């Protein structure tokens, strides 16, 4: 889809305001032409009969009409601009975020957090400020103005406006280099923003490693490169803009020069001179804007490309697809799949990472309602990968998943509350209150009960502001155990049928862990899938999956897997209760 088609789709999204903007532009341009013609009549009348009479009074009164029309068009135009600009920005950001939220949860974005923020903030603005329907009326009326001036004096018209047209042609030739400089400057600014986010997030690691000087030097290098690219872009853009802006002065000088040169042979009347000067500003202003459009169009092309990098697997028309400016429920969970869980069956599940080929292969198991299934194995055996493939956080390569007897075709959209709730290996908290982190957008929920079941009630008593305590950036005000239990409370408040934990209790002491599992198992009818190596969890398990090199070596009760699996025997007897479980895969 070409850039012009994308822009047309954006115009259709706010069609009423676009049409209203065109009408306002028409009114303003007609008023400008009328004002110039009235000025011609006024100065011609003054030159022929320099005294104040009814005819002169009428002309002066008529001059007020186009001025008022321009004022009204201007104020209505401001309203239209607001009605076009902000919805356009909102639509682009909405579509990008909607696509990102529907990607597999473990799929990396093409940008760092800082670069992504920079792109979502600036590029929709560039597109919203891009060319619209109101760019077309000035073309028509500028041509009309040129024809009027040509009929007054063809020589002056050609000598004045042909050089201005040449300037526009030069600006057009610079369009490709303007686009190239735009790409380079946006990439450089994005790298600086990304570096800031990474440095702030890893401040402690930088201090511990004593790498402050190296990091500062690296940041300074990125900043200098960004400054260079921005200056190159600004220098070219400002040079073209300065050239275009001086067209009015050049044109005025040419008009006066040619009028004086032809004063004897073909004298220019005072009214005609006033008409030329009035239309000169109008036509030169149009040319200035028209010339700038080439640079703006190049910037819009770059902005569309950068936004589309968030959604490469989609068709580009998805970027400008019309929607309300809210992220709505996709309704992906079909009515027939809302039945209560009896058994969750996984058959031949497989997934391999493209970089190294590691993953899982041909995994079969079943979860029955009200049971606890534990996935265990060595580091790198595929435990976290299994959970991600099941929940659709990565797109499985093989296998099928059945909820009772219904095939789950979109696990990433199916395994969400109230069907399933999940706590990852490294939970993420936001810089907000404890209650806001637990509810995370839920309009209401039994937070106190969730906190009690997650064994956060004793900690909560020590917090000065209780549930309204700020947890800090990424929950840094909490200990590792408190962070894990807060994430557990976030999961439990959603009251799902299936709860999936990825090594939930790794940062908990034995007493807290024991109490946590006792309270969790008090939930009637709840089904659990847990990644863990902890003895306390394994002893409670109804079914244990022992993974080895991405395959299920054996599964069954604790007694069964200990009796039949040498791998499980080594894990059980060599297991240090203080170790944590980690597949060594990026979250």
C-alpha positions as CSV (number, residue, x, y, z in Angstrom):
1,X,0.0,0.0,0.0
2,X,1.4,3.4,-1.0
3,X,1.8,6.3,1.3
4,X,-0.9,8.2,-0.5
5,X,-3.3,5.3,0.1
6,X,-2.4,5.2,3.8
7,X,-3.0,8.9,4.1
8,X,-6.4,8.6,2.3
9,X,-7.4,6.0,4.8
10,X,-6.5,8.4,7.6
11,X,-8.6,11.1,6.0
12,X,-11.6,8.8,5.8
13,X,-11.3,8.0,9.5
14,X,-12.1,11.7,10.3
15,X,-14.0,12.4,7.1
16,X,-16.4,15.0,8.7
17,X,-13.6,17.2,10.0
18,X,-11.7,16.7,6.8
19,X,-14.6,17.9,4.7
20,X,-15.2,20.7,7.1
21,X,-11.6,21.6,6.8
22,X,-11.8,21.7,3.0
23,X,-14.9,24.0,3.2
24,X,-13.0,26.3,5.6
25,X,-10.0,26.4,3.2
26,X,-12.3,27.1,0.3
27,X,-13.9,30.0,2.2
28,X,-10.5,31.4,3.2
29,X,-9.1,31.2,-0.3
30,X,-12.2,32.8,-1.9
31,X,-12.0,35.6,0.7
32,X,-8.3,36.1,-0.1
33,X,-9.0,36.4,-3.9
34,X,-11.9,38.8,-3.2
35,X,-9.8,40.9,-0.8
36,X,-7.2,41.4,-3.6
37,X,-9.7,42.4,-6.2
38,X,-11.4,44.8,-3.7
39,X,-8.0,46.3,-3.0
40,X,-7.4,46.8,-6.7
41,X,-10.7,48.6,-7.0
42,X,-10.1,50.7,-4.0
43,X,-6.6,52.0,-5.1
44,X,-7.8,52.4,-8.7
45,X,-10.6,54.6,-7.4
46,X,-8.2,56.6,-5.2
47,X,-5.8,57.2,-8.0
48,X,-8.6,58.4,-10.4
49,X,-10.6,60.4,-7.8
50,X,-8.6,61.0,-4.6
51,X,-11.5,62.0,-2.3
52,X,-13.8,60.2,0.1
53,X,-17.3,59.5,-1.3
54,X,-20.0,56.8,-1.1
55,X,-18.2,54.5,-3.6
56,X,-15.0,54.6,-1.6
57,X,-17.0,54.0,1.6
58,X,-18.7,51.0,0.0
59,X,-15.3,49.5,-1.0
60,X,-13.9,49.9,2.5
61,X,-17.0,48.3,4.0
62,X,-16.8,45.4,1.5
63,X,-13.2,44.8,2.5
64,X,-14.4,43.9,6.0
65,X,-16.5,40.9,4.7
66,X,-13.6,38.8,3.4
67,X,-11.6,39.7,6.5
68,X,-14.4,38.4,8.8
69,X,-14.8,35.3,6.6
70,X,-11.1,34.5,7.0
71,X,-11.4,34.9,10.8
72,X,-14.3,32.6,11.0
73,X,-12.6,30.0,8.7
74,X,-9.5,30.3,10.8
75,X,-11.3,29.5,14.1
76,X,-13.4,26.7,12.6
77,X,-10.2,25.4,11.1
78,X,-8.6,25.2,14.6
79,X,-11.5,23.0,15.7
80,X,-11.1,20.8,12.6
81,X,-7.4,20.5,13.2
82,X,-8.0,19.2,16.7
83,X,-10.7,16.8,15.4
84,X,-8.2,15.5,12.8
85,X,-4.9,15.5,14.5
86,X,-5.5,13.8,17.8
87,X,-7.8,11.0,16.6
88,X,-5.3,10.3,13.8
89,X,-2.5,9.9,16.3
90,X,-4.7,7.9,18.6
91,X,-5.8,5.5,15.9
92,X,-2.2,4.8,14.8
93,X,-1.1,4.1,18.4
94,X,-4.2,2.1,19.1
95,X,-3.6,-0.2,16.1
96,X,0.1,-0.7,16.9
97,X,-0.6,-1.5,20.6
98,X,-3.5,-3.8,19.6
99,X,-1.2,-5.8,17.3
100,X,1.6,-5.9,20.0
101,X,-0.9,-7.1,22.6
102,X,-1.9,-10.0,20.3
103,X,1.6,-11.1,19.6
104,X,2.9,-14.1,21.4
105,X,3.8,-12.7,24.9
106,X,7.5,-13.9,24.7
107,X,8.1,-12.4,21.2
108,X,10.5,-9.5,21.3
109,X,9.7,-6.1,19.9
110,X,11.9,-4.7,17.1
111,X,12.9,-1.8,19.4
112,X,14.1,-1.3,22.9
113,X,11.6,0.2,25.4
114,X,13.1,3.7,24.9
115,X,13.1,3.4,21.1
116,X,9.5,2.1,21.1
117,X,8.3,5.0,23.3
118,X,10.1,7.5,21.1
119,X,8.5,5.9,17.9
120,X,5.0,5.8,19.4
121,X,5.3,9.4,20.6
122,X,6.7,11.1,17.6
123,X,5.9,9.2,14.4
124,X,2.0,9.3,14.8
125,X,2.4,13.1,15.3
126,X,4.4,13.3,12.0
127,X,1.7,11.4,10.1
128,X,-1.2,13.4,11.7
129,X,0.5,16.6,10.6
130,X,0.9,15.3,7.1
131,X,-0.9,16.2,3.9
132,X,-4.7,16.2,3.9
133,X,-7.6,17.2,1.7
134,X,-7.3,20.8,2.6
135,X,-4.1,20.9,0.6
136,X,-6.0,20.8,-2.7
137,X,-8.1,24.0,-2.7
138,X,-5.1,26.3,-2.5
139,X,-3.7,24.7,-5.7
140,X,-6.9,25.7,-7.6
141,X,-7.1,29.2,-6.2
142,X,-3.4,29.9,-6.6
143,X,-3.8,29.1,-10.3
144,X,-6.9,31.4,-10.5
145,X,-4.8,34.2,-8.9
146,X,-2.0,33.6,-11.4
147,X,-4.5,33.8,-14.3
148,X,-5.9,37.1,-12.9
149,X,-2.5,38.6,-12.6
150,X,-1.5,37.3,-16.1
151,X,-4.5,39.1,-17.6
152,X,-3.4,42.3,-15.8
153,X,0.2,42.1,-16.9
154,X,1.6,38.9,-18.5
155,X,5.3,40.0,-18.5
156,X,5.5,40.8,-14.8
157,X,3.5,37.6,-14.0
158,X,5.9,35.3,-15.9
159,X,9.1,37.0,-14.7
160,X,8.0,36.9,-11.1
161,X,6.4,33.4,-10.7
162,X,8.6,31.3,-13.1
163,X,11.6,31.7,-10.8
164,X,9.5,30.8,-7.8
165,X,8.4,27.7,-9.6
166,X,12.0,26.8,-10.2
167,X,12.6,27.0,-6.5
168,X,9.8,24.5,-5.9
169,X,11.4,22.2,-8.4
170,X,14.7,22.4,-6.5
171,X,12.9,21.4,-3.3
172,X,11.3,18.5,-5.1
173,X,14.7,17.2,-6.1
174,X,15.9,17.3,-2.5
175,X,13.0,15.0,-1.3
176,X,15.0,11.8,-1.4
177,X,17.9,13.1,0.6
178,X,15.5,14.7,3.1
179,X,13.9,11.2,3.6
180,X,17.3,9.6,4.1
181,X,18.4,12.2,6.6
182,X,15.0,11.8,8.4
183,X,15.6,8.0,8.7
184,X,19.1,8.5,10.1
185,X,18.1,11.1,12.6
186,X,15.1,9.2,13.9
187,X,17.2,6.0,14.3
188,X,19.9,8.0,16.1
189,X,17.4,9.6,18.5
190,X,15.7,6.2,19.1
191,X,19.1,4.7,20.1
192,X,19.7,7.5,22.6
193,X,16.2,7.0,24.1
194,X,16.8,3.2,24.3
195,X,20.2,3.7,25.9
196,X,18.7,5.9,28.6
197,X,16.1,3.3,29.4
198,X,18.7,0.5,29.6
199,X,21.1,2.6,31.7
200,X,18.5,3.6,34.2
201,X,17.2,0.0,34.5
202,X,20.7,-1.4,35.0
203,X,22.2,1.4,37.2
204,X,23.0,-1.1,40.0
205,X,24.7,-3.5,37.7
206,X,26.8,-0.7,36.2
207,X,27.9,0.4,39.6
208,X,28.8,-3.1,40.8
209,X,30.8,-3.7,37.6
210,X,32.6,-0.3,37.9
211,X,31.6,0.4,34.3
212,X,30.4,4.0,34.8
213,X,33.1,5.6,32.6
214,X,32.5,3.1,29.8
215,X,28.7,3.5,29.9
216,X,29.0,7.3,30.0
217,X,31.5,7.2,27.0
218,X,29.1,5.0,25.1
219,X,26.2,7.2,25.8
220,X,28.2,10.3,24.8
221,X,29.1,8.6,21.5
222,X,25.4,7.9,20.8
223,X,24.5,11.4,21.7
224,X,27.1,12.9,19.4
225,X,26.0,10.7,16.6
226,X,22.4,11.7,17.2
227,X,23.3,15.4,17.3
228,X,25.2,15.1,14.0
229,X,22.3,13.4,12.3
230,X,19.7,15.9,13.7
231,X,21.9,18.9,12.6
232,X,22.3,17.4,9.1
233,X,18.5,17.0,8.8
234,X,17.8,20.5,10.2
235,X,20.5,22.1,8.0
236,X,19.0,20.8,4.8
237,X,15.4,21.4,5.9
238,X,16.1,24.9,7.1
239,X,18.1,25.7,4.0
240,X,15.2,24.8,1.8
241,X,12.7,26.6,4.1
242,X,14.9,29.7,4.1
243,X,15.1,29.6,0.3
244,X,11.3,29.3,0.0
245,X,10.6,31.9,2.7
246,X,12.6,34.5,0.8
247,X,10.5,34.0,-2.3
248,X,8.1,36.8,-1.1
249,X,10.9,39.3,-0.8
250,X,12.4,38.2,-4.1
251,X,9.0,38.5,-5.8
252,X,8.2,41.9,-4.3
253,X,11.5,43.2,-5.5
254,X,10.9,41.9,-9.0
255,X,7.4,43.4,-9.2
256,X,8.7,46.8,-8.2
257,X,11.7,46.6,-10.5
258,X,9.6,45.5,-13.5
259,X,7.0,48.1,-12.7
260,X,9.6,50.9,-12.7
261,X,11.3,49.5,-15.8
262,X,8.0,49.6,-17.8
263,X,6.8,52.9,-16.3
264,X,7.1,54.7,-19.6
265,X,6.0,52.0,-22.1
266,X,3.3,50.1,-20.1
267,X,2.7,51.8,-16.8
268,X,1.2,49.7,-14.0
269,X,-1.8,51.3,-12.4
270,X,-1.8,51.8,-8.6
271,X,-4.7,49.4,-8.2
272,X,-2.9,46.7,-10.3
273,X,0.3,47.1,-8.3
274,X,-1.8,46.7,-5.0
275,X,-3.3,43.5,-6.6
276,X,0.1,42.1,-7.5
277,X,1.5,42.7,-4.0
278,X,-1.7,41.3,-2.3
279,X,-1.6,38.1,-4.4
280,X,2.2,37.8,-4.2
281,X,2.0,36.9,-0.5
282,X,-0.9,34.5,-1.2
283,X,0.8,32.7,-4.1
284,X,4.2,32.7,-2.5
285,X,2.7,31.3,0.7
286,X,1.1,28.6,-1.3
287,X,4.4,27.8,-3.0
288,X,6.2,27.7,0.3
289,X,3.7,25.3,1.7
290,X,3.6,23.2,-1.5
291,X,7.4,23.0,-1.5
292,X,7.4,22.0,2.2
293,X,5.0,19.2,1.4
294,X,7.7,17.3,-0.3
295,X,9.8,17.2,2.8
296,X,6.7,16.5,5.0
297,X,5.7,13.7,2.6
298,X,9.2,12.1,3.0
299,X,8.9,12.3,6.8
300,X,5.5,10.7,6.7
301,X,6.9,7.8,4.6
302,X,9.6,7.2,7.2
303,X,7.0,7.5,10.1
304,X,4.8,4.9,8.4
305,X,7.7,2.5,7.9
306,X,8.9,2.8,11.5
307,X,5.4,2.2,12.9
308,X,4.9,-0.8,10.6
309,X,8.1,-2.3,12.0
310,X,6.0,-3.1,15.1
311,X,3.7,-5.3,13.0
312,X,5.8,-6.9,10.2
313,X,3.6,-10.1,10.0
314,X,0.4,-8.1,9.4
315,X,-0.6,-6.3,6.2
316,X,0.2,-2.7,6.3
317,X,-3.5,-1.7,6.0
318,X,-3.9,-3.0,9.5
319,X,-1.9,0.0,10.6
320,X,-4.6,2.4,9.4
321,X,-7.6,0.1,10.0
322,X,-10.6,2.1,11.4
323,X,-11.5,1.4,15.1
324,X,-12.8,3.2,18.1
325,X,-9.9,4.7,20.1
326,X,-10.1,1.9,22.7
327,X,-8.7,-1.6,22.9
328,X,-11.7,-3.8,22.9
329,X,-12.2,-7.5,23.8
330,X,-11.5,-9.6,20.8
331,X,-14.1,-12.1,21.8
332,X,-11.6,-14.8,20.8
333,X,-12.9,-17.2,23.5
334,X,-15.8,-18.8,21.8
335,X,-19.1,-19.5,23.7
336,X,-18.7,-23.3,23.4
337,X,-15.2,-23.1,25.0
338,X,-16.4,-21.4,28.2
339,X,-17.5,-24.6,29.8
340,X,-15.8,-25.6,33.1
341,X,-12.6,-27.6,32.9
342,X,-12.8,-31.3,33.1
343,X,-9.5,-32.2,31.4
344,X,-6.9,-30.2,29.5
345,X,-5.1,-32.4,27.0
346,X,-1.8,-31.6,25.3
347,X,-0.7,-33.8,22.4
348,X,2.6,-33.7,20.5
349,X,3.4,-30.2,21.7
350,X,6.6,-28.8,20.1
351,X,8.5,-25.6,19.8
352,X,12.1,-24.7,18.9
353,X,13.9,-21.4,19.2
354,X,15.1,-20.2,15.9
355,X,18.5,-19.0,17.1
356,X,19.8,-22.3,18.7
357,X,17.2,-24.9,17.9
358,X,16.6,-25.6,21.6
359,X,13.1,-26.1,22.8
360,X,10.6,-29.0,23.4
361,X,9.3,-31.8,21.2
362,X,6.4,-34.2,21.3
363,X,5.2,-33.4,24.7
364,X,2.0,-35.2,25.9
365,X,0.2,-34.8,29.2
366,X,-3.3,-34.2,30.6
367,X,-4.4,-31.9,33.4
368,X,-7.6,-32.9,35.3
369,X,-9.7,-30.5,37.2
370,X,-8.7,-30.0,40.8
371,X,-5.2,-31.5,40.4
372,X,-1.7,-30.2,40.7
373,X,0.7,-31.0,37.9
374,X,4.4,-30.1,38.3
375,X,6.9,-29.7,35.5
376,X,10.5,-30.3,36.7
377,X,13.9,-30.9,35.1
378,X,17.4,-29.5,34.9
379,X,18.3,-26.0,33.8
380,X,17.7,-25.7,30.1
381,X,15.5,-28.8,29.9
382,X,12.5,-26.8,28.5
383,X,10.3,-26.2,31.5
384,X,9.5,-22.5,30.8
385,X,9.3,-23.2,27.1
386,X,6.6,-25.8,27.7
387,X,4.5,-23.4,29.7
388,X,5.0,-20.6,27.1
389,X,4.1,-22.9,24.2
390,X,1.0,-24.1,26.1
391,X,-0.2,-20.6,26.8
392,X,0.6,-19.3,23.4
393,X,3.3,-16.9,24.6
394,X,5.4,-18.5,21.8
395,X,3.8,-19.9,18.6
396,X,4.0,-23.7,18.9
397,X,5.5,-25.6,15.9
398,X,3.6,-28.8,16.4
399,X,0.9,-30.4,18.5
400,X,-2.7,-29.8,19.6
401,X,-4.3,-28.5,22.8
402,X,-7.8,-29.5,23.9
403,X,-10.0,-27.9,26.6
404,X,-12.2,-30.9,27.4
405,X,-12.9,-32.0,23.8
406,X,-12.7,-28.6,22.2
407,X,-9.6,-27.8,20.1
408,X,-7.9,-24.6,21.3
409,X,-6.9,-22.8,18.0
410,X,-5.6,-19.6,19.5
411,X,-4.0,-20.4,22.9
412,X,-2.6,-16.9,23.4
413,X,-6.2,-15.5,23.3
414,X,-7.8,-18.5,25.0
415,X,-5.6,-18.9,28.1
416,X,-6.6,-15.6,29.8
417,X,-8.9,-14.9,32.7
418,X,-11.4,-16.2,33.6
419,X,-10.1,-19.4,31.9
420,X,-6.4,-19.2,33.0
421,X,-4.2,-17.0,35.1
422,X,-0.4,-17.0,34.8
423,X,2.6,-15.9,36.9
424,X,5.9,-15.9,34.9
425,X,9.3,-16.8,36.2
426,X,10.2,-13.1,36.5
427,X,7.0,-11.2,37.3
428,X,6.8,-7.5,36.4
429,X,5.4,-4.8,38.7
430,X,4.6,-1.3,37.7
431,X,5.5,1.9,39.4
432,X,2.2,2.2,41.2
433,X,0.5,1.2,44.4
434,X,0.3,-2.4,45.6
435,X,-3.5,-2.5,45.0
436,X,-3.1,-1.1,41.5
437,X,-0.5,-3.8,40.7
438,X,-2.7,-6.5,42.0
439,X,-5.9,-5.4,40.2
440,X,-4.0,-4.2,37.0
441,X,-7.1,-2.7,35.4
442,X,-9.8,-4.8,37.0
443,X,-12.7,-2.5,38.0
444,X,-13.1,-4.5,41.2
445,X,-11.9,-7.7,42.9
446,X,-11.5,-9.2,46.3
447,X,-8.0,-7.9,46.9
448,X,-7.9,-8.7,50.6
449,X,-8.7,-12.4,49.9
450,X,-6.1,-12.6,47.1
451,X,-3.5,-11.0,49.4
452,X,-4.3,-13.5,52.2
453,X,-4.0,-16.5,49.9
454,X,-0.7,-15.2,48.5
455,X,0.6,-14.9,52.1
456,X,1.1,-11.2,51.8
457,X,-1.2,-10.3,54.7
458,X,1.6,-10.3,57.3
459,X,3.8,-8.1,55.0
460,X,0.9,-5.8,54.4
461,X,0.5,-5.1,58.1
462,X,4.1,-3.7,58.1
463,X,3.5,-1.4,55.2
464,X,2.7,2.1,56.4
465,X,0.0,2.7,53.7
466,X,-1.2,-0.8,53.3
467,X,-2.5,-1.6,49.9
468,X,-1.8,2.1,48.9
469,X,1.9,1.6,49.4
470,X,3.9,2.6,46.3
471,X,6.1,-0.4,45.2
472,X,8.6,1.7,43.2
473,X,9.9,1.2,39.7
474,X,9.5,-2.5,38.8
475,X,8.6,-3.2,42.4
476,X,12.1,-2.3,43.7
477,X,10.7,-1.4,47.1
478,X,9.7,-5.0,47.7
479,X,11.9,-8.0,48.5
480,X,12.1,-10.9,46.0
481,X,9.6,-12.9,47.9
482,X,7.2,-10.0,48.3
483,X,7.4,-9.4,44.6
484,X,6.6,-13.0,43.8
485,X,3.7,-13.1,46.2
486,X,2.3,-9.8,44.9
487,X,2.3,-11.3,41.4
488,X,0.6,-14.4,42.8
489,X,-2.1,-12.1,44.4
490,X,-2.5,-10.5,41.0
491,X,-3.2,-13.9,39.5
492,X,-5.5,-15.1,42.3
493,X,-7.7,-12.1,42.3
494,X,-8.8,-13.1,38.8
495,X,-10.5,-16.3,40.0
496,X,-9.5,-18.4,37.0
497,X,-10.1,-22.2,36.5
498,X,-6.4,-22.9,35.7
499,X,-3.5,-21.4,37.5
500,X,0.0,-21.6,36.0
501,X,3.0,-20.8,38.1
502,X,6.6,-20.7,36.7
503,X,8.8,-21.3,39.8
504,X,6.6,-19.1,42.0
505,X,8.3,-20.0,45.3
506,X,12.0,-19.8,44.4
507,X,12.5,-16.7,46.6
508,X,10.4,-17.9,49.6
509,X,11.6,-19.4,52.8
510,X,10.4,-22.9,53.8
511,X,7.7,-21.7,56.2
512,X,6.2,-19.1,53.9
513,X,6.2,-21.6,51.0
514,X,4.5,-24.2,53.0
515,X,1.8,-21.8,54.1
516,X,1.4,-20.5,50.5
517,X,0.7,-24.0,49.1
518,X,-1.7,-24.8,52.0
519,X,-3.8,-21.7,51.2
520,X,-3.7,-22.2,47.5
521,X,-5.0,-25.7,47.8
522,X,-7.9,-24.4,49.9
523,X,-9.4,-23.0,46.6
524,X,-12.0,-25.6,45.6
525,X,-12.0,-26.8,42.0
526,X,-8.8,-24.9,41.1
527,X,-6.4,-26.7,38.8
528,X,-2.6,-26.0,38.9
529,X,0.3,-26.3,36.5
530,X,3.5,-25.5,38.3
531,X,7.1,-25.3,37.2
532,X,9.2,-26.2,40.2
533,X,12.0,-28.4,41.6
534,X,11.0,-27.8,45.3
535,X,10.4,-30.9,47.4
536,X,7.4,-29.4,49.1
537,X,5.6,-28.9,45.8
538,X,6.7,-32.3,44.3
539,X,5.3,-34.1,47.3
540,X,1.9,-32.5,46.8
541,X,1.8,-33.2,43.0
542,X,-0.8,-35.5,41.5
543,X,1.3,-35.7,38.3
544,X,4.9,-34.9,37.7
545,X,6.5,-34.3,34.2
546,X,10.2,-34.9,34.2
547,X,11.8,-33.0,31.2
548,X,15.2,-33.9,29.8
549,X,16.6,-32.1,26.7
550,X,13.1,-30.9,25.7
551,X,11.4,-34.4,26.0
552,X,9.2,-35.8,28.7
553,X,11.4,-38.6,30.0
554,X,8.7,-39.9,32.4
555,X,5.6,-38.7,34.2
556,X,3.4,-39.9,37.0
557,X,3.3,-39.6,40.8
558,X,6.4,-38.8,42.8
559,X,6.9,-42.5,43.8
560,X,6.5,-43.6,40.2
561,X,9.0,-41.1,38.7
562,X,11.5,-41.7,41.4
563,X,11.3,-45.5,40.8
564,X,11.5,-45.3,37.0
565,X,13.6,-42.2,36.2
566,X,17.3,-41.9,36.9
567,X,17.0,-38.3,35.9
568,X,14.4,-37.7,38.6
569,X,16.5,-39.6,41.2
570,X,19.5,-37.3,40.5
571,X,17.2,-34.2,40.6
572,X,15.6,-35.3,43.9
573,X,18.7,-36.3,45.7
574,X,21.0,-33.7,44.3
575,X,18.5,-30.9,44.7
576,X,19.4,-27.9,46.9
577,X,16.3,-26.4,48.3
578,X,17.8,-23.0,48.0
579,X,18.4,-23.3,44.2
580,X,16.1,-21.6,41.8
581,X,14.7,-23.0,38.6
582,X,15.7,-21.4,35.3
583,X,15.6,-22.7,31.8
584,X,18.2,-20.1,30.8
585,X,15.8,-18.7,28.2
586,X,15.1,-15.0,27.8
587,X,11.8,-13.9,29.3
